[in-house]
Amino acid sequence: MVTIRLSRGGAKKKPFYHLVATDSRKRRGSGYIERLGYFNPMATGQEIKLHVNKERVDYWISVGAQTSERVAKLLKEAS
């Protein structure tokens, strides 16, 4: 099953997450099918905290992809 979830990047104590569509059996940081946006929880000032390619997310959801709990909250926030 395809899942839309967060893939962690960034440095120690400075997380940066990519929203990715991936096979649910793969690990969090391993390969993905498509990158759909990013989430920067440490954003300050003019930095963008959340960027989502809504068109592609809607496509993946329409073909049966499930979102993780955290991604569902972020998508709600982005709307």
N, C-alpha and C positions, 0 to 999 in steps of 0.2 A: 504494500500500500504506500502511496505517496503521502508524505507529511510536510507541512510547512512549519518550519521551526527555526530557532536561532542557532547560529554557529559562532562560537566564541573566537575572537582574535584579540589583538592588542597586546599590551605589555602587562607585566605583573602589577596588580593593584590599579590598572587602568584598562578596564574591559571595553571592548568594541565588538558588537555583534552584527553579523550579516543575516538577513532573512533569506532562507534558502528553501527550495523545494527539493526534497531528497527521499530516497527509499527509507522507510521507517526502520529497517533492519540495520542500517549503517550507523556508525558512531557519530557523535555530535560534531566532531571536527573533520571527519573524513569527506570524501567526494560528495558532490551534489549534482542535481540535474540542472538547476537554474538558480541564479542569484536574483532575488526579488526586491532587495532594498537593504537598508542598514538601520541600526539603532545604536546611538551613542549615549549611554546613560551619564557620562561625565561631561557632557556638553555645557559650555558656559558662554555667556555673552551672545555673539552673533553666530556661533556654531549651530549647525542643524542637528537637532536631537534625533529626529526620526524621518526617514525618507522611504517611501513605499511606492513601488510601481503597481498601483491599484489595478490597472488593466490586466496585468499578468497574474496577480493574486486571484482576481475574479475568474480568470480562465482556469487556473489550477483547481479552484474550489468547484467550478462547474463540471470538471471531469472527474471529481470524486476525491480530491485531496482533503485531508483532515488537517486542521490547525492545532498547534499545541495551545495549552491554556494561556501562556504568556503572550504568544503571538495574537491570539484572539483579543486579548486586552489591548494590545498595541494597535491592532487594526481598528478597534472601536475608538481608540483615542485619535487615530489619524483621520477618521471620518468627520 
